[in-house]
Amino acid sequence: MARPPKGRDDQLSEMLRCRVRPAEYLRIRQAADGAGLSVSEYARSMVLTGQVTIRQLGTLDAELVDQLRRIGINLNQAVHRLHATGEIPPELASAAAAVEAYILGIIDGA
C-alpha cells in the first residue's frame, strides 16, 4: 500500500537557491553528513531554527549503512529496468537476496 499523499501545505514545492564558495559547500555538506541529513534538510533546519537535530543510526556502523545504501541503489536500478522493459533483470534476485541477508544479519546481531 502506498503512503497517503501529503497535504498541499506539507509539500516541499518552493525552491530557495543561494550561491556558496566550493569550500563553504564542502563544510555544509560535511556538517549535513555528520548530522545524518541531506544538504537540503540541513540547510532548511539551520535557516528556519538555527539548530540541527542530529539523526541517530542506533548501533549500526557507517560501513554497514554504506553497504545497504549501495545495495539499495542497485535494487532500485533493477526495479526501474523491470518497469521500463517488463523483463525481470537477472541482478534483481541477487540484489534482493543481498538486502535480505544484510537485514537478517542485523536482526541476528541485535
URMO-V16797 format. One record per residue. N is the residue number from 1. PSI is psi in degrees with one decimal (999 if undefined). NEAR is the number of other C-alpha atoms within 8 Angstrom. D_LAST is the distance of its C-alpha to the last C-alpha in Angstrom with 2 decimals. Layout:
BEGIN
n=[N/N]
psi=[PSI/PSI]
near=[NEAR/NEAR]
d_last=[D_LAST/D_LAST]
END
This chain:
BEGIN
n=[1/2/3/4/5/6/7/8/9/10/11/12/13/14/15/16/17/18/19/20/21/22/23/24/25/26/27/28/29/30/31/32/33/34/35/36/37/38/39/40/41/42/43/44/45/46/47/48/49/50/51/52/53/54/55/56/57/58/59/60/61/62/63/64/65/66/67/68/69/70/71/72/73/74/75/76/77/78/79/80/81/82/83/84/85/86/87/88/89/90/91/92/93/94/95/96/97/98/99/100/101/102/103/104/105/106/107/108/109/110]
psi=[132.2/153.8/150.5/148.5/150.7/150.9/161.5/-38.7/-16.2/-8.2/140.1/85.6/-17.7/142.7/133.6/123.0/142.4/155.4/138.0/159.6/156.6/-41.0/-36.0/-41.5/-40.6/-44.3/-41.8/-45.5/-41.4/-39.6/-40.6/-44.6/-43.3/-28.9/-5.9/28.6/160.3/164.0/-40.1/-46.2/-41.6/-50.3/-41.8/-43.7/-43.8/-40.0/-43.1/-34.4/-16.0/7.2/162.4/134.2/119.3/130.2/136.2/135.2/7.4/-135.7/4.8/136.0/161.3/-36.4/-41.9/-44.2/-41.9/-42.4/-43.0/-39.5/-44.6/-43.9/-41.1/-39.4/-45.7/-42.2/-42.9/-42.1/-40.8/-41.4/-38.5/-43.9/-38.9/-45.6/-35.6/-37.8/-21.7/-0.8/141.4/115.7/144.6/-28.8/-9.1/-45.6/-41.3/-36.9/-42.0/-39.0/-38.1/-42.2/-46.0/-42.3/-43.0/-43.5/-43.0/-35.6/-37.6/-43.8/-42.7/-31.9/-15.3/999]
near=[2/3/4/4/4/7/6/5/5/6/7/4/4/4/4/4/4/4/4/6/6/6/6/8/9/8/8/10/10/8/9/13/10/8/11/9/12/9/10/7/9/13/9/8/11/10/7/6/7/7/6/9/5/8/7/5/6/4/4/7/7/6/6/8/9/8/8/10/8/8/11/10/8/9/11/8/8/11/9/8/12/11/8/6/6/7/7/7/8/6/7/11/7/8/12/9/8/9/11/8/8/9/8/8/8/8/7/6/5/4]
d_last=[28.28/29.03/28.42/31.64/33.80/33.93/37.05/39.77/39.10/35.36/35.97/35.91/39.33/41.16/40.88/41.51/42.44/43.19/44.04/42.48/43.15/40.81/39.71/39.04/36.99/34.92/34.28/33.37/31.03/29.29/28.98/27.58/25.00/24.06/23.69/21.59/24.63/27.25/30.63/32.10/29.56/29.96/33.76/34.01/32.11/34.21/37.44/36.93/35.30/35.65/32.01/28.62/25.38/22.62/19.62/16.28/13.62/10.96/8.89/9.95/12.78/16.19/16.63/13.77/15.16/18.59/17.93/16.63/19.73/21.99/20.88/21.31/24.78/25.74/24.66/26.63/29.64/29.65/29.56/32.30/34.34/33.88/35.27/38.07/39.29/38.22/37.09/33.57/32.86/31.62/28.77/27.31/25.81/24.35/22.86/21.31/19.94/18.47/16.71/15.39/14.23/12.35/10.69/9.86/8.60/6.19/5.24/5.55/3.81/0.00]
END
